[in-house]
Structures are given as structure tokens and as C-alpha cells.
Amino acid sequence: MGNFKELRVWKDSVSLSANIYYITRKEPFLKDFGLSSQVQRASVSIASNIAEGDERGSNKESIYFFNIAKGSPAEVITQLHIAHKIGYIDALILEKLENQTERIRATLKNLIKSRKNIDSNR
């Protein structure tokens, strides 16, 4: 604990946020402040909650924040599907970002399981 910048899932989440910001700063996404802001905040929430969780003093607290982080990928994927349906992003970008987001979600699930196992073995 306490080395969040070394966690692969944190690095992947930061990369996802950068990719989200990249696509939301282009037309036509750029003009939709509501949706672009929402998907940006949801993506940033993933990395932020991983960092906060890893800095907590116990696995129980860490797991709490990792679970919050694990919920945000569902938000990101939902918002990306909406963006695709209304023509802001094409199918290829949707697929790439959805896959990236799903990998983060799966990694968080495994991290939570691992931290729970540490607690149960004490």
C-alpha cells in the first residue's frame, strides 16, 4: 500500500483519462459540455479513487475506494456508447476505449480480491 503510482491499474486509468480528454476536445464532442464533462469526470474518478484507496491505512479502507473506482468504468462505457449513438465517436474508437476500460475494471476486480485475501489470511 502507498505506492499507487507503481500500480499498473493506476497507470492504465491515467492513460484512459488522457484518451478520454483527447476525444472530448474534438468536434463534435467539444460542443457538448455536459456529456464531455461527465465522461471526463468519470474517467478521472477511476485513477483518483485507486490512488486514494492505495494511500489508506488498511485494506478495508483501500477496498472501499477500489470498489468505488470499479463502478466508474460502467459510467465511462455508458457515456461512450451514448457518444457513439449520437455520432460523436466512431465504432473503432468506442471499441478501443471500451476494451481499455473493461481491462481496468477486471484488474480492479482482481486487486480487490487480492486485498480481501490478504485480510482473510491475517
VENKATA-V749763 format. One record per residue. N is the residue number from 1. RES is the residue in one letter. SS is DSSP state (~ for helix, > for strand, _ for the rest). OMEGA is omega in radians with two decimals (none if undefined). Layout:
BEGIN
((N | RES | SS | OMEGA) (N | RES | SS | OMEGA))
END
This chain:
BEGIN
((1 | M | _ | 3.08) (2 | G | _ | 3.11) (3 | N | _ | -3.02) (4 | F | ~ | -3.12) (5 | K | ~ | 3.09) (6 | E | ~ | 3.14) (7 | L | _ | 3.13) (8 | R | ~ | -3.11) (9 | V | ~ | 3.07) (10 | W | ~ | 3.13) (11 | K | ~ | 3.11) (12 | D | ~ | 3.14) (13 | S | ~ | 3.08) (14 | V | ~ | 3.11) (15 | S | ~ | 3.09) (16 | L | ~ | 3.13) (17 | S | ~ | 3.11) (18 | A | ~ | 3.11) (19 | N | ~ | 3.11) (20 | I | ~ | 3.12) (21 | Y | ~ | 3.14) (22 | Y | ~ | -3.09) (23 | I | ~ | -3.10) (24 | T | ~ | 3.09) (25 | R | _ | 3.12) (26 | K | _ | 3.03) (27 | E | _ | -0.06) (28 | P | _ | -3.11) (29 | F | ~ | -3.06) (30 | L | ~ | -3.06) (31 | K | ~ | 3.13) (32 | D | _ | -3.06) (33 | F | ~ | -3.09) (34 | G | ~ | -3.10) (35 | L | ~ | -3.13) (36 | S | ~ | 3.11) (37 | S | ~ | -3.11) (38 | Q | ~ | -3.12) (39 | V | ~ | 3.06) (40 | Q | ~ | -3.11) (41 | R | ~ | 3.13) (42 | A | ~ | -3.14) (43 | S | ~ | 3.11) (44 | V | ~ | -3.14) (45 | S | ~ | -3.13) (46 | I | ~ | -3.11) (47 | A | ~ | -3.11) (48 | S | ~ | -3.14) (49 | N | ~ | 3.02) (50 | I | ~ | 3.14) (51 | A | ~ | -3.12) (52 | E | ~ | 3.13) (53 | G | ~ | -3.12) (54 | D | ~ | 3.13) (55 | E | ~ | -3.14) (56 | R | _ | -3.02) (57 | G | _ | -3.12) (58 | S | _ | 3.08) (59 | N | ~ | 3.13) (60 | K | ~ | 3.11) (61 | E | ~ | 3.13) (62 | S | ~ | -3.13) (63 | I | ~ | 3.11) (64 | Y | ~ | -3.12) (65 | F | ~ | 3.08) (66 | F | ~ | 3.08) (67 | N | ~ | 3.05) (68 | I | ~ | 3.13) (69 | A | ~ | -3.11) (70 | K | ~ | 3.09) (71 | G | ~ | -3.07) (72 | S | ~ | 3.07) (73 | P | ~ | 3.09) (74 | A | ~ | 3.08) (75 | E | ~ | -3.11) (76 | V | ~ | -3.12) (77 | I | ~ | 3.11) (78 | T | ~ | -3.11) (79 | Q | ~ | 3.08) (80 | L | ~ | 3.10) (81 | H | ~ | 3.07) (82 | I | ~ | 3.13) (83 | A | ~ | 3.11) (84 | H | ~ | -3.11) (85 | K | ~ | -3.12) (86 | I | _ | 2.98) (87 | G | _ | 3.13) (88 | Y | _ | 3.11) (89 | I | _ | 3.13) (90 | D | _ | -3.06) (91 | A | ~ | -3.12) (92 | L | ~ | 3.11) (93 | I | ~ | 3.10) (94 | L | ~ | -3.11) (95 | E | ~ | -3.13) (96 | K | ~ | -3.10) (97 | L | ~ | 3.10) (98 | E | ~ | 3.09) (99 | N | ~ | 3.11) (100 | Q | ~ | -3.13) (101 | T | ~ | 3.12) (102 | E | ~ | 3.09) (103 | R | ~ | 3.11) (104 | I | ~ | 3.13) (105 | R | ~ | 3.14) (106 | A | ~ | 3.12) (107 | T | ~ | 3.09) (108 | L | ~ | 3.10) (109 | K | ~ | 3.12) (110 | N | ~ | 3.11) (111 | L | ~ | 3.11) (112 | I | ~ | 3.12) (113 | K | ~ | 3.13) (114 | S | ~ | 3.14) (115 | R | ~ | 3.09) (116 | K | ~ | 3.12) (117 | N | ~ | 3.09) (118 | I | ~ | 3.14) (119 | D | ~ | -3.08) (120 | S | ~ | 3.13) (121 | N | _ | -3.13) (122 | R | _ | none))
END
